[in-house]
Amino acid sequence: MVPLLLVLLLALLLFGAGFALNILWWVAIVVFVLWLIGFVARGSSSSGSRGRWYRW
């Protein structure tokens, strides 16, 4: 009975981690696309450091 509960608990933890990692991948893709749009839209058109939206 105890090994069965441990296996079910492990499966539940792995399913939760997989779901969380999947959500994090989608969030990372959205952030990357927004960064790329901001870089293309403002990075090349302005010649000063004030036009950039990032510090580095």
Steps between C-alpha positions, in 0.01 A plus 500: 500500500780743587693448171180559305442828684861604437467426129175696479657791690800495267273496194303794640820697567638429153170598337496827697861577410436421134198729494693779672794462261264510203349827627848642560602416142199690365576798727864498383391496134262793554767703682754425226258611227424823687872565548565435132221735392632770734854452378404522133257789548722724714854364485597601149296817447641712783864600517518604866496307823172665604305317232587157630265338745770292666809616691768268366 
